[in-house]
Amino acid sequence: MAHDTTPDWDAELQVYEPHKAGLPRFGPYFRDLVDRLPFAAEFSRSGIRAANTQTVFGQLWLVLNPLLLACVYYILVAILTRRGGMEFLAHIVGGLFVYYFVSNSISTGASSVTGGGRLIMNMAFPRLLMPMAAVRTAFFRFLPTVPVYLLIHTLGGGVWSPTMLLGLVFLGMLVVFGIGMAAFVAALQVYFRDTSSFLPYFLRIWLYLSPVLWYPQDAPERFADLMVLNPLYSMIGGWTETTLQGVVPPVEMWVAGSLWAVVALVAGSLFFMSRERDFAVRL
């Protein structure tokens, strides 16, 4: 029986047309972005497979690396401040795990465009998918650390209450914030290739300025009013207060965290989209 090989000219054909200058038209751009989210997910999965993080030892290292670092920081801080105990270790572990998610989002996002040069040269798609895929990769690398944190939280006698579920709100803020920061540094890396070399030092300083090695309420009084300028103070502080202490953070943390997440997403995405047309020439 012969098969009909006549092309179906009525089939819908979707064509992505890169904008030529400035910002694209938001409507078509974001429709294309949503339609191609499965592509970003598959791009992220391929990166995870390439890093061997789906193997047993790969998953184990995702947990051991920040856990060992948390133990080092715990010993250092315990010696300097004479503060110890499983509860304080649980605070450092919980804060460091979620901080690693943010820092990995930014670090991986920085090389998402420059590392995908061939893909950019040979395919037409909204480039914003690339830093979004980087954040997805960082998030799935963060997930295996959650059970470890909960175990240490239990051993440290941490509070278990429904309030802990509010930590998911602050985690959502960190995801949104990570997408914006990843988009910003990804575009910056195209023009300044030393950005990725500078990032580790910046991220290390940011770690010390964030409530990871200290409690949010322990911020020096003379700097208390300036803490709102650190986005991670509100978001990580809210995360640790809800998940570790089981208390509802003050309104200021909710407002500041939400504002920083939205500002980072909008500013980072707009900066990325405004430079997107230039990527193929620069790579």
Secondary structure as UniProt FT lines:
FT   TURN            9..10
FT   HELIX           26..35
FT   HELIX           37..50
FT   TURN            51..54
FT   HELIX           56..81
FT   HELIX           86..110
FT   TURN            111..113
FT   HELIX           114..116
FT   HELIX           117..122
FT   TURN            127..128
FT   HELIX           129..142
FT   TURN            143..144
FT   HELIX           145..155
FT   TURN            156..157
FT   HELIX           162..166
FT   HELIX           167..191
FT   TURN            193..194
FT   HELIX           195..209
FT   TURN            211..212
FT   HELIX           216..218
FT   HELIX           221..229
FT   HELIX           231..243
FT   HELIX           251..275
FT   HELIX           276..278
FT   HELIX           279..282
//
